[in-house]
Each structure stands twice: as C-alpha cells, then as structure tokens.
Amino acid sequence: MSIALIAGRGVLPVEIARRLSAIQKPGLILTLGGEIESLRPFSGKLIEMRTPNLGRAVREMKSYGADKVIMAGTVAKKFIYCLPLLFDSLSRSVLRRSLHDDHSLLGEIVKSCEEAGISVIPYWQILPEFIALPGRLSSRSPSAKEISDINYARDILRVILPCSFGQGVCVADGSVVAVEAMEGTDKMIQRAGEISGRGVVVKMMKENQDMRYDLPTVGTVTLGTMHMAGLTCLAVEASKTLILEPDKFFALADKYNIAVWGIDNAEEISC
C-alpha cells in the first residue's frame, strides 16, 4: 500500500506528511498552493501544480504506485471562478458535475479518484489526537451568556448546514452577526469583529457528511483572529472537528482567555 497526499495550504498537510513518512517510505506529494519547502523532507516525489489538474494527479498517483490518497489543506476558491479555462479536461468535467459548494465539489473529486482505482482515506485517522473531545477543552468554561449564544448558533447551523454554504456562524447577544460562506472562517470572524466586536464562534459539520474530507478545522490562526475581533468563545462539534497543533492551540486559548467547548449536535449545553 502506498498513500499519496494532495496538499493545499496550511499546517495540516505538513503534519499529515510528517506522520505518513513515519509509517511508509517517502511517498508522492502533489501540492496546490501548499508549503513546498516544509513538505519536501517528507516526500519521495513532490510535484507542484499551479492550477487544479486532477487528470495529472491521477496519472502521477497511478505511475507512482499509490492506491490510496489523502486530500488536506485549503485551496483558494477563486480557482473555480477566475481560472477554469486553465483546468485540465478531467477537472473541468468535475466542476461541471458539481454544485460548486465544497462538499459537492470534493465529492466529485473523490468519485473521480475511485473510478481510477485510488481510494480516498480520511486524514483524521492519521491524526486521531487532533479530534475535538466533548465538553470543556480550555481552562475557562463559557459564561452563561456565551452558552446561550452557543445553543442559539447551534440551532441556526442545523438549518443552514444542509444548504452546504458554510460550517460556521458568529452570534452575539442572541443575534446572528456573521455566517461563513466561501470566504472561510477567518474572514467571517473578521467581519463579526467589525460589526459587533464580541460574541461566540460555532463550527459544526453537515449531518451525514463524508468524514474522509472537509472536516471543520480550527487552529492558532482561528484564535488569533478571534482575539483581534473581540470574540471570546469558540464551540466546535466534538468528534467531528480537527484542532491543529493542539498544545499550541490550548496554550494560546488560555493566553487570550478564550473559552473552547466541544458540543454535541443533538444536545444543548448548560451552565
């Protein structure tokens, strides 16, 4: 078995590459805006793709002998709208078949890989200790006001998640301040800071979403953006959210006095 990695931006692909190198000989890494120099020490072969080229990715994986692939990291959504003419024919076909939301688009990419005999495996299996646990995760518990906002945000997400346009929402004083769309969590938090300067951030996963890809993810950048925006509490769905660099993450949460809580989709939290 050989596992290839398709790496977008961020620390997640680098940590996955590090873990993979410990369990197999250095494998194939294909980057799309990824941290090339950080990834290079963990690759047997590293290929930089400047634009999405799924056809080449499949050919390279087959040639390298990879029968499994992990997809991780962020890829700029502007590719969908600004550069589609630069895509290869398979990537354009995937784009035509999808609904352009993350879940649909990634689902079509997974389908294309599987049709080529390459199975997609979930990256959380490589990083089990990064999965958020239920309950209090930071030193500070949420206040009664923050708990009320968390419960309201969770109810809002139950409604909008099936629409597939965002995994997060910011709530302050019982009002929705910002909803995550294609711009991503950090820019949603920045907007919330400009509007309210306070509140909570809640991230959850679409029910029955394929856990092989697109898990909600938070990290130190999330906390730094919250701190700058004046938001004081982060709630994430337990067992369905990745917390990047957890030691650094929780130390920073304590430094900024940000409460972090692992929530259950079906149950309200209480004081």
C-alpha positions in Angstrom: 0.0 0.0 0.0 1.2 3.5 -0.9 -0.6 6.6 0.3 -0.2 9.8 -1.8 -1.0 13.3 -0.4 -2.7 16.1 -2.3 -1.7 19.1 -0.2 -3.3 22.5 -0.1 -2.2 25.4 2.1 -1.7 25.3 5.9 -0.1 23.3 8.6 -2.4 20.3 8.3 -0.9 18.8 5.1 2.6 19.2 6.6 1.7 17.3 9.8 0.0 14.6 7.7 3.1 14.3 5.5 5.2 14.0 8.7 3.0 11.2 10.0 2.9 9.4 6.7 6.7 9.4 6.4 6.8 7.5 9.8 4.6 4.7 8.6 5.7 4.3 5.0 8.6 5.1 2.8 8.5 8.7 1.5 5.6 8.9 -0.9 4.2 11.1 -3.6 3.0 14.6 -2.6 1.2 16.8 -5.0 0.8 20.4 -3.9 -1.7 23.1 -4.9 -0.5 26.2 -3.1 1.0 24.1 -0.3 4.1 24.7 1.8 6.6 23.2 -0.7 9.8 23.5 1.4 8.0 22.2 4.5 6.6 19.3 2.6 9.8 18.4 0.7 11.6 16.5 3.5 8.7 14.0 3.8 8.3 13.3 0.1 9.8 10.7 -2.2 8.5 12.8 -5.1 7.0 16.3 -4.9 5.0 17.8 -7.7 3.8 21.5 -7.7 0.6 22.1 -9.5 -0.1 25.8 -10.1 -3.7 25.2 -11.2 -6.0 22.3 -10.5 -5.1 19.3 -12.7 -6.9 16.3 -11.5 -6.0 14.3 -14.6 -2.3 14.7 -14.0 -2.7 14.0 -10.3 -4.4 10.7 -11.1 -1.8 9.8 -13.7 1.1 10.6 -11.3 -0.5 8.6 -8.5 -1.0 5.6 -10.7 2.6 5.8 -12.1 4.0 6.1 -8.5 2.0 3.0 -7.4 -0.2 4.9 -5.0 -3.5 3.1 -4.4 -4.7 5.5 -1.7 -4.8 9.3 -1.3 -5.4 11.8 1.4 -6.6 15.3 0.5 -5.9 18.0 3.0 -5.4 21.8 3.3 -7.1 24.8 1.9 -7.3 25.7 -1.8 -8.3 29.2 -2.9 -11.9 29.2 -4.1 -11.1 31.8 -6.7 -9.9 28.9 -8.9 -13.5 27.9 -9.5 -14.4 31.3 -10.9 -11.3 33.0 -12.1 -9.2 30.3 -13.7 -11.5 27.5 -15.0 -10.1 27.8 -18.6 -6.7 26.7 -17.2 -8.1 23.4 -15.8 -7.4 20.1 -17.5 -10.4 18.2 -19.1 -11.0 16.0 -16.0 -11.0 19.0 -13.6 -13.4 20.8 -15.9 -15.6 17.8 -16.0 -15.7 17.6 -12.2 -16.5 21.3 -12.0 -19.4 20.9 -14.4 -20.8 17.9 -12.4 -20.6 19.6 -9.0 -22.8 22.3 -7.4 -19.6 24.3 -6.7 -20.1 24.0 -2.9 -17.2 22.4 -1.1 -19.0 19.1 -0.3 -20.3 18.6 -3.8 -17.0 19.5 -5.4 -14.9 17.3 -3.2 -17.4 14.5 -3.6 -16.9 14.6 -7.4 -13.1 14.6 -6.9 -13.3 11.6 -4.7 -15.5 9.9 -7.2 -13.0 10.5 -10.0 -10.2 9.1 -7.9 -12.2 6.0 -7.0 -13.1 5.4 -10.7 -9.3 5.4 -11.3 -8.8 2.7 -8.6 -7.5 5.1 -6.0 -9.3 5.2 -2.7 -9.6 8.3 -0.6 -8.9 7.8 3.1 -9.8 10.2 6.0 -6.9 12.3 7.3 -8.3 12.2 10.9 -7.2 8.6 11.0 -3.6 9.8 10.7 -4.1 12.4 13.4 -6.5 10.9 16.0 -5.3 13.1 18.8 -6.4 16.2 16.8 -10.1 15.3 17.1 -12.0 17.6 19.4 -13.4 15.9 22.5 -16.8 16.8 24.1 -17.1 19.3 26.9 -14.7 21.9 28.2 -11.5 22.0 26.2 -9.7 25.1 27.5 -9.1 26.3 31.0 -12.0 28.7 31.0 -15.6 27.4 30.6 -18.1 29.5 28.7 -20.1 32.0 30.6 -23.9 31.7 30.9 -24.3 34.4 28.2 -21.8 32.6 25.9 -23.6 29.3 26.5 -26.9 30.9 25.4 -25.3 32.2 22.2 -23.7 28.8 21.5 -27.0 27.0 21.8 -28.7 29.6 19.5 -25.8 29.3 17.0 -26.1 25.5 17.0 -29.8 25.8 16.2 -29.0 28.1 13.3 -26.4 25.8 11.9 -28.8 22.8 12.0 -30.9 24.8 9.5 -28.2 26.2 7.2 -25.7 23.3 7.1 -27.9 21.2 4.7 -27.7 24.1 2.3 -23.9 23.5 2.1 -22.7 27.1 2.2 -20.8 27.2 5.5 -19.8 25.4 8.6 -19.6 28.3 11.0 -21.6 31.2 12.4 -20.8 34.1 14.8 -23.5 35.0 17.3 -23.5 37.9 19.8 -26.3 38.7 22.4 -28.7 36.2 20.7 -28.3 37.7 17.2 -26.5 36.2 14.2 -23.6 38.6 13.3 -21.9 36.7 10.5 -22.3 33.4 8.6 -19.4 31.6 7.0 -19.6 31.2 3.2 -16.9 30.7 0.6 -14.6 33.2 2.2 -13.8 30.9 5.1 -13.9 31.0 8.9 -11.2 33.7 9.5 -12.8 36.3 7.3 -16.2 35.5 8.8 -14.6 36.2 12.2 -13.1 39.5 11.0 -16.5 40.6 9.7 -18.1 39.8 13.0 -15.4 41.8 14.8 -16.1 44.8 12.6 -19.8 44.6 13.3 -20.1 43.6 16.9 -16.7 43.3 18.4 -17.9 40.5 20.7 -19.6 37.1 20.6 -19.0 33.4 20.0 -17.9 31.3 17.1 -19.6 28.0 16.5 -18.4 25.4 13.9 -20.2 22.2 13.0 -20.3 19.6 10.3 -23.1 18.8 7.9 -25.1 15.8 9.1 -24.1 12.6 7.2 -21.2 14.4 5.6 -18.4 12.1 4.3 -15.7 12.2 7.1 -13.0 11.4 4.6 -12.7 15.1 3.7 -13.6 18.6 4.6 -13.8 18.3 8.4 -14.2 21.6 10.2 -10.8 22.7 11.3 -9.6 25.3 13.8 -6.1 26.3 14.9 -4.0 29.0 16.4 -4.8 31.4 13.5 -8.5 31.0 14.4 -7.8 32.0 18.0 -5.6 34.9 16.9 -8.3 36.2 14.6 -10.9 35.9 17.3 -8.7 37.8 19.8 -8.3 40.6 17.3 -12.0 40.7 16.6 -13.0 40.6 20.3 -14.8 37.3 20.2 -14.3 35.3 23.4 -15.7 31.8 22.9 -15.3 29.0 20.4 -17.5 26.0 20.2 -16.8 23.1 17.8 -18.6 19.8 17.2 -17.0 17.1 19.2 -15.6 14.0 17.3 -16.1 15.9 14.0 -13.6 18.8 14.3 -9.8 18.9 13.9 -7.9 21.1 16.3 -4.5 21.8 14.7 -1.3 21.8 16.8 -3.4 21.2 20.0 -0.7 22.0 22.5 0.0 25.4 21.0 -3.8 25.9 20.4 -4.8 25.4 24.0 -1.9 27.5 25.4 -3.0 30.3 23.2 -6.6 29.9 24.2 -5.6 30.4 27.8 -3.4 33.3 27.0 -6.3 35.1 25.2 -8.8 33.8 27.8 -10.9 32.3 25.1 -13.3 29.5 26.2 -13.3 26.4 23.9 -16.0 23.8 24.1 -16.8 20.6 22.3 -20.5 20.4 21.6 -22.9 17.7 20.6 -25.2 18.4 17.7 -28.2 16.9 19.5 -27.8 18.3 23.0 -27.9 21.8 24.4 -25.1 22.7 26.8 -25.9 24.2 30.2 -24.1 26.2 32.9 
